[in-house]
Amino acid sequence: MSESTWKAHPATGEWNATSNWSTEEVPVDTAIFSESAQTAITFAADSNASVKKVEFKENSTAYTFTFGPGKTPGLTITGEGVSNLSRKQQSFIVAATSSGHDNPQLVFANTATAGTDDMYYCAGPIDEQGYGGGVISFCDKARAGTARFKVWTGALPPPQFRKEKIPSTVGGEVSFSNTSTADNANFTIYGSLGADGDTFANVVFHDTATAGKATFTNVGGTVSGGDGGNTQFYGSSSADHGVYNNWGATHEKANGGDVAFDSTASGGYGHFYNHAAIVAGGYGGVTSFNNNPPSVDAAQGASAGNGSYFNYGARQGEQGGGGHLEFSARYGSPTAADATIVNYGSTIESKSSAGHTIFSINQPTPYFPTAGNAKVWNHPAAGEGGAAGFTEFSVYGKESGGNVSNQFPTAGDATLFNLGGCTAKAGGGYTVFSGNASAGSATLIAYGGTHGGYGGRIAFYDESVGDSAKVCLFDDGELDIGYHTCGVTIGSLEMTGGVIATQLGKETPCLTVEGDVAIKSSQVSFRFDTQKGGGFSYNQPYTILRCSALTELNPECFRGNTINGVEPRFTIVGHKLQVTFTKP
C-alpha cells in the first residue's frame, strides 16, 4: 500500500507490525501520524523499512521514534522526507553502536529532508556507560532542513581502542556523503563522558557534501583527559557558509570542541569561533587542517578557503588555553588560502591562553603548510600581565638518518598585522618564525602601542628565512632578529618609526634588505642586547644592516640604547651600517 496511517490504538509500538497501521500494511510511500495512544515507535533489529515520506498531521501527538542496534537501517526515507504540520516536537532517537558511517540506523536518501526546527534528532550510544554510538546518514542529495540535532557518546572507549578490536564509530555520528547538505540545521555535538581523548561524537562530511548554512556547536570536554565534540570534513567536502562554535574545555586536561579539515576539504565561507577554556589546564576550542589521516599527495591538502576564523583569548573569566587554529601538515599540505584570521589576546600571563594560529611541521615530512593569501590580525594582550595574540611558523623535531624536510612552513603571500597594546604595559600582538620556517612573499606589519602599551612585534629565530617578505614598522613596532643564528634577509623594509632589535657579540645577526628601503620618519631606532654567550667587545664595529639604500642616508638618523652607559656610534661603510660602542 502506498499510504498508511498509524492507528489511534495500535497493539504495539513496532513500526514493522502490519497490525499497527490503518491499512494492515506497512507503508512504502507515505507514513501518516495523527492522534494516537501509542507514541513510542520502535524498529526491529532487521527492520530495513523504507518510506518516501513521513507526515505528521496538524492534530498529531508528539512521537518518539527509537532506533536500536541492527545490521540494516531501521528506516530509510527516500522521497520528500519529513513533514511536521503539528508544530509539536517529533523526536527520532538513534541509540545504538555502529561500525562506521556505512552502517547507519536512520537514512535520508535521494532528495529527502529531515524537516523543520520542530524535528529533533539524537544519535548516541545505548546508554551513558556505553561506547560508540548510532549513525544518522544523509546521502545522495538529501538535506538536513532546519531540524535540530544532538550528537553524543558514552563513557567507554570504542572496542578498537581496547582488546576486543571490534570496528566501531568513536561516538554518535551524523554523516553527510555524496552531494548531501546540512542545509540550515542546528547541531550540538558533545565529547566523551569518559577519560579517553579519542572518543567523541561527531558530524562528518564526505565526498562533496556541504555544511550549507547550518550552525554547529562543538562542546568542550567535560572530564579529565576527555575530548570535545567534533565536526569533521573529508574528501572534497566544504564548510560552505556554516557557523561553527568550538567551546573550550570545562575540566582540567580536557580538550576543546574541534572542527577538523582533512584530505582536500575546504573551509568555504564559514565562520569559525574558537573559544578559550573555562578552567586552568583545559584546552581551548580549535580548528585544524590535515591533522588526521588519510594522507594525500605532497602538493595537496585542506584549505581554509574564504572562511573567517576568530581565536579568542582567556578574557571573560576563563583560565585555560586560548582558542586556536592549526595548520599542522601531518597528512597533507594545507593552506590558509584567502581566509581572514583574528587572534585575540588574553588577560592572563600564559602564552597559550591567548588566541593563536600555528603553521608547523614535524620533521621529516614531505608536507608543509602555507598562509596563502590570508589576512591575519594579531591583537594585543588585554592588559598588563596578559598574553598577546600571535601567529607562529614552526619546525619541530630533528631530522634523522639523513632524512631532511625539503619544504617548510611559509607565510606565502599573506598579510600579517601585529597590533600594539592599547593600555599601559599591554604586550603587542606578534608573529614568530622559528626553525627553518619562511616568511615567503608576505607583508609583515608591526604597529606601535598606544596609551603606554608595547608595540607589535615580528621575530625571526633560529635559521628561519625572511625570503622576499616586506616588513613595515610603525612607531615602536619591532622587528626582532636577535635570536637568529646568522642574520636575516628580507625583500624590502618600510619604517615610519619602528625598532630593529638584535644582539651584539661573536655572531651578531645582521639584517639584509635586498630591495627597497623606505624611511618615513626622522630617525631609525635599534635595540641592542649583548649575547648571553659572550663575545661582545667595546671599540669594535658590528655590522647590523646591509642594503644599497644606505649610501643615501646620514648616520645621524640612527639611534640606539646605551650599553652600560656607553652611547652607540653609527657609521656607514659602503652598503653596511655599523655600530660601535667606544669606551675610553
N, C-alpha and C positions, 0 to 999 in steps of 0.2 A: 504494500500500500504506500502511495507516495506521501500521504499526510496522515498524522495521527495525533490525538490529544491525550495527555497524561490524565488518568482518571481522577475524579474528585475523592474517591475512596478506593485506592488500589490495595491489593492484598499485601504487597511488599514495596520496598524502595528500589528494587532491582530494575535497571533500565532494560536489560535484555529479556525480561519476562513478558511474554506477549499479553498475558492476562492483565497487565497494568496499563494497557493502552485501550483507548476507546474502540479501535478497530480490531482489537485482538491480534494486532500485528505490530512488530517494532518498526517505527518509521524509517524510511531511507531517503525521504525528500525533506519534509518539514516536521520537526517535533514541536508541538504546541503545548505551552504550560499556562494554566489558568489557576483557579482556586482548587486547592487540594488539601486533604488532611495529612497526606504523606509528602513532606517537603525535603526529606533526606534521601537523595538518589545515589545509588552505588552502581558499580560496574563489575561484572565477573572478571576473573583473572585472565581469561582467554576471550574477552569481550569482542574486540575488533569491530565494534559498532561504527557505522558511518552514516552521516546525515548531511544534507546540504545546508539546512537552516535550522537554528533553534530560536523559537519565538516565544516571548513572554507577553501575554495579553495585558490590557490595561488593569484588569481586576486580578492579576496573578498574585499568588502568595510569594513570599521570599523563599527561594530554594537554595539548597546547598548540594552540590554535586561533588562526590568524593571518589578519587581515583587511587587505588592501591597498586601494589606490585603486579606486574604482568609481563608476559613475553610479547604481547601485541598491544598496540594503543587501545586504551579503553574506549576512546571516541575520536573519530576523525571528522572534522567539519570541512566540507569541500565546496560549498557554494557561496551563498550570500553571507553566511556567518551567523552571528548572534544579534538578535534584535530585542530590545527590552522596552516595552511600552508602559510598564507598570511603574517605573521610577523607584521601585523598591530595589535594594541591593540584591543581586543574584551572585552566588559565590561558587567558584569552581576550585576545589582543593585537591591538589596532587600531593599525596603523602605516600612516598614510595622510595625505592632505590633504583638507580639506573646504571647501565654500563657506559653510557655516553649519550651525546645528542641524537644519535641514530636509534635510540631505544626509548622513545617518548611515551608518555601515558595519555597526553592530550595533544592533538594535532590540528592546526589550521592550514589548509592546503588550497591550491588554486588561488582564488581571489577572496577567500573568506576573511571576515573581520571579527575581532574579538569584542566589538561593541563600544558602548559609551561609558562615561565615568561612573555609572551605577552598576557596572560589571566589575567584580572583584575576582582576581586570580591569585592563587598561592601555590608555590612549588617548594617543597622541602622534604625532610626525612619522615619516617613513620612516627617518630616521637623525638623529644628533645635529647634523649640519650642515644639516639641513633646516629647513623653516618650517611654520607652522600645525600641524595635527595632525588625527587622525581623531576621529570622534564616536561616542559610545555614547548612544543615545536611550532614554528611558523616557517612554511616553505613555499616554493613557487612564488606567487605574488601576494601572499596573504599579508594582512595588516593588523596591527595591534589596536587600531582605532584610538579612542580616548580612554580606554579601560585603565584600571588600577591593578598593579602587580606587586605582590610581596614575594621575595625570594630569600630563603634562609637555609641553614643547615644545623646539625646537631653537635653534640659534644665529642663524639668518637671520630678519629681519623678514618679515612676510607681504607678498605682492605689492602689496596695496593701499597699503602704505607705501613702495613702490618704483615704478619706471617702468611695470612691467607692468600694474598696476591690476586684477589678476585677483582676483575675490572669494575670500576665504579666512577661516577662523577665525584668531584671534590665537594659537591654540595648541591642544593636545589638549583635548577637551571631553567632559564628561558632562552631558547635558541632560535636564531634567525638565519636562514640559509637561502640559497638561490637569490632572487631579487625581492625577497620579502622586506618589510619595513616595520619599525617600531612606531611609525606614524606620529600621533600626538599623545601617546600613552604616558603613564606615570609609573615609574619603577622605584621601589625601595628595596635595597639589597643589603643583606647582613653578613657578618663574618661568623667565625666559628664560636660555638659555646664551650669549646674545649681548648686546651693549650697546644694547638697544632697550627703552625704558621702556613701549612699547605692546604688548609681546609677552609673553604669559604663558599658562599653562594655566589652565583654569577649570572649575568646576562651576556650571551655570546653571539657575535655576528660572524658569519662565514660567507664565503663566495663574494658576491657583490651586494649583499644585503646592506641596508642603511638604517640609521637611527632616526631618520626623519626629523621631526621637531619635538621628539619625546624628551621627558625630564627624568634624570637618573640620580638617585640619592644613594651613594655608596657609604654605608655607615661604618665608622671607625671601630676597631677592635675593642671588645669589652672585657676580655680576660687576658691574663698574663701569657705572653707568647702566642696569642691568637691573632688571626688575620682579620682584616676588614672586608666589607663587601667589595665585589669586583665587577667591572664591566669590561669585556674583552672584545677586541677586533682582530680578526684573522683574514687571510686571503686578501682580496681587494675591496673589503668592506669599508664603509665610511661612517664617521660620526655625524655627517651631514650637518643639520642645524640644531642638533640636540643641545641640551643644557645638562651639565654634569657637576654635581656637588660631591666632592670627596672629603669626608669629615675626618678629623684627626682622632686618634685613639683616646678612649676614656679610661684606660688602665695602663699601668706601667708595663713596658716591654711588649705592648701590643702594637700591631701595625695599623696604619690608617686605611681609609677607603681608597680604592685604586681604579683607575682606568688604564688599560694596557693596550698598546698598538703593536702588533707583530706582523710577520710576513711583509706585505706591501700595503697594509691598511692605511687609511688617511683620517686625519682629524677634521677634514672638511671645513665647515664654517662653524664648528661647535664652540660653545663657551664652557670653559673648564675652571672650576673654583676649587683649589686645593687649600684646605684649612689646617690650622695648627692643632696639635694635640692638646687636650684639656689638661692632662697630668704630666708631671715631670717623668722623664724616662719613656714616655709614649712617643710614637712616630706620627708625623703629620700625614695628611692626605697627599696622594701622589698620582701623577700621570706619567707613564713610562713608554719608551719606544724601543722595540727589539730587545726586550729584556727576557723574553721567553722563546722556546722553540716554536715553529720549526726554523731551521737555518735556511737562508736564501742566498742567491748569488752575491758575491762580494760587492758588486756595484748597486745592489738593490737594498731596499729597506723601507720601513714605515715612514710616513710623512706627517708633520704637524699641520699640513695644508694651510688654509687661511684662518685657522682657529685662533681664538683668544684664550690665553692661559694666565690665570691670576693665582699667584702663590702668596699666601698670607703668613705673616709672622705672628708670633705669640703676642697678642695685644689686648684681647678682651678678657684678661684674667687667665689665659692659657699659660701653662708652664712647661709644655713639651716641645717636640720638634715642629718646625715650621712646614707649611705646605711646600711641595717641591715638584719639579719637572725633571725627568731623567732621560737622556739620550745615551743609553749605556752600550749600544752596539755589540751586544753579546752574540746575537744570531743574525744580524743584518747591519746595513749601513744607513741609519736613519737620518732624516733631515728636518730641521725646523721650518724649512720651506718659506712661506710667506706669513708665518704666524706673528701675532703680537703677544709678547711675553712680559708680564709685570711681576717683579719680585719685591714684596714689601718687607720693611724692617720690623724688628721686634722690640718689646720693652724690656726683655731680659738679656743677660750677658751672653749666653751660649750662642756660638756661631750658628749651630744647626737649628736654633729656634727661629731664625729669620726665614722668610720666603727665599727660595733659591732654585737655580737651574744649573744642572751639571751635564756637560758633554764629556764622556770618558770612554776609555778602553782599558782592558786588562791584557797586557802583553803575554805571549804573542798572539795576534789575531789578524785575519785578513780584513776585518771590518773597521769602520771609523765613522763617527758622527760629524755632521756639519750643521752650522747655524743657518745655512742657506741665505735667504734674503730677509730673515726675520728682523723685527724691530723689538729690542729688548730694553726694558726700563728697570734699573736697579735703584730702589728707593732707599733713603737713609734710615738709620735707626730711629725708633720712636721716642728717643730721649737719651739723656746721659746714662751710660751704663747698658744701653741696649745694643742689639746687633743689627747691622745694616743688611739689606737685601743684596744678593750677589749672584753673579754668573761665573762658573768655573769650567775651564777646559783642562782636563787632567789625564795623565797616563799613569796607570797603576801596574804594579808587578814588574818583574825583571825578565829580560829575555834569557832563555836557557838553551843550551845545546846548539848554539848558532842560529836559533830561531829569533828573528827580529821583525817587528811590525814595520811594514813599508808605508803605511798611511796612519796619520794621527788625527786626533780631534782638531777641527778647524772652525774658525768663526766665519768662514766663507765670505759672502758679500753682505753680511748682516750689519745693522747699525745698533750699537750698544750705548745707551745713555746712562751715565752714572751720576746720580743726583746728590748734591751736597746736603749736609744736615741743615735743618731749619730751626733748631732750638739749641741752646747752649750745650756745647760739648757732645752733640749727637754726631756719630760717625756717618760718613757719606757712603752711598752705595758704591759697589766696586765690581770690577771684572778681573779675574786672575787667569793667567796662562802658566801651566807648570808642565814638568816632564818635557816631552818633545812637541807639545801642542803648538798650533799655529794660529796667528791672527788673520791669516789669509788676506783677502782684499777688503776686510771690514773697515767700517768707520767707528772709531772708539772715542767717545766724548766724556770728559770729566768736568762737571760743573762745580763752581765754588759753593761753599757753605754760606748761610745767612744767619743772622741773629746769634752769632757765636758758634755755629755748627761747623764741623770739619768738611773739607771738600770731598767730592767723589774721587775715586781712585782707579787707575789702570796699572796692573802689576804683571811683570814678566819674571818668572822664576826658572831655576834650573837651566835647561837647554831649550826652552821654548823659543819660538820663531816669530818675529814681527812681520816677516814677509813683506807684502806691499800695502799693509794697512795704513790708514790715515788716522793720526792721533790729533785730537783737538782738546786744548786745555783752556779753562776759563777761571779767572780769579785764583783761588787756592786749590783748584782741581789738580790732581797729582798723577804723574807717570813715574812709577817706581821700578827701577831696574837693578836696585842694589843687591838683590839676592840671585842675580843671574850669574852663570858660570863664566861667560866670556864676552858679554856685551850683546846688545840688541840692535838689529837693523829694521827700519820701518820704511814705508813708501814716502810719506810726507808728514809734516808737522805744522800745526797752526796753534799759536799761543796768543791768547788775549788775557794776559796774566798767566797763571799756572805755575806749577813747580815740577822740576825734574829731580827725582831722588836717586842717589847712588851711594856706593861705598868706596872709600879710598884705601888702597893697600897694595899688596903684592900683585893681585889680579883685579885691577879696577875695571868694572863693567863700563863700557863706553856706548853711548847712543849714536848710531849712524843713520842718517836720513839720506836716502838715495835720490829723492825727488825734491819737491818744493818745500821751503820753509817760509812761513808767513808769521812775522812778529807784529802783532797789532796792539802792543802796549809798550810803554816806555822802558820796561825792564823785563829781563828773564831771570827767574829765581831758581836756584839749586838748593837742595837739602843734602848735606854731606854727613855721613857717618863713617867711622873708621872700622875696618874689617875686624871682626872678632878674632880671627886667626892671626892678627898682627900684620906687619909689613908696612904700615903707614909711616911715612917719614916727613919731617918738616924740610922745607927748602928743596923739595923735589916736585917737578911738574907732572901732573896727571892729566892724560887726555880723557876728556869727559864727553865730547861731542865732535862728530865728524859730519860735515856737509859742505857742499860747494857754495852755499849762500853766505858762509862766514866771512868771505872776503868783502862783503858789503856791509858788515856790521862793525860797531865800535865795541871794544872790550868793556867800555864803561856801562853798557846796557845790561851787563850780567851782575847778578847779586847772589850771595850765599851766606850761610850761617858761619859763625866762628867755630874753631876747634880749640878748646882750652884757652879761649880768649884771643886766639890769633885770627886775624882777618884774612879772608881769601883774596888772592890777586889773580885776575884773569888775563890771559894773553891769547892772541890768535896767531897761529903759525900755519900759513897756507890754508888748508881746509880743516884744520884742527883747532878746537877750543881747549885750552889747557888751564888748569888751576894749580896754584902753588900757595902753600901756607908758609910764608917766610918768617923764620924765627931768628932773631939776632944771636 
